[in-house]
């Protein structure tokens, strides 16, 4: 069998290992993708540290995958060999839960997760369910597209499905890989966009990305500063810091909504009276699967010019690419490039 290079994790807490693996054979309803680029996301830490229930090892991480269809499994439609496609966090329906058995695949209760339920894109090839595929517009290159399949999709869909309307004040907490895309989307949606981050070093960037206001969360209380502006209709929490999130709740305006995009293990400290005052709400967001938010996000990126800022690494440097992402030293998304594409 022909072999490919891949990065795998063999056990919870284990290191990234560069290995030679057999190129997978696509099964029924699957395609084989020759990977061109794969983004490195904070969600990949779930694989590395073993924090996702039921994950089986060894596992190849990666859920921001762009490549070309190399082979079709049986019963695959309407996809064709050579098409450039993407695979994000959503890996297709489980086909076993009550919703799937009723034929309501969009309401699947246990949908598959790319790079967790099956091997992901830290490899030269990957097999993916056809339901997980997103067609990539010709206007976008593979390296810049990869982060849009997770960070871009979640920021775009959260804003589009929030209660905010054009002209409303929307705040983005965090200016990392997720937040720097959220600021761009918020401005293009017509919101009064406020960026919140630690220190003065990201202020110039915030305005460059389209923010109307920048708040240094180290220099003042961000919740108080947002309240002075009239309160936010929506706050997108794109920073994986429970302490930072707790500080902005009082910055929500009347019926304001705090939407959690980034994952964090520590509890968020919020008192019931903070939510009751003004009818505030808080919710998590992973994106909807009833429609394909990835294709919508990519189309919007084409017409609006919203793109991530990336640092590119070869597959063999997955470990330093991951480390720079986890320590917020990458500007602003790490992307693995396969075979010099």
Protein Blocks (a to p, Z undefined) as FASTA:
>chain_A
ZZddddddfbghiacdddddddddddehiacdddfbdcddfklmmmmnopaghiacddde
hjddcdddfbdcehiafbdehiacdddfbncjehlammlmnopamlocbbccehklpccf
kbfbdcddfklpccddfkbcfklmmmmmmmmmmmmmmmmmmmbdehiacddehjdfklmm
mmmmmmmnopacddddedjklmmmmmmnopabdcdfklpcfklmmmmnnpafbdcdfbfc
fklmmmmmmmpcehiacddfbdcfbdcdddfklmmnopiacdddebjakbcfklmmmmmm
mmnopacddddddfklmmmmmmmmmnopacfbdcddehhZZ
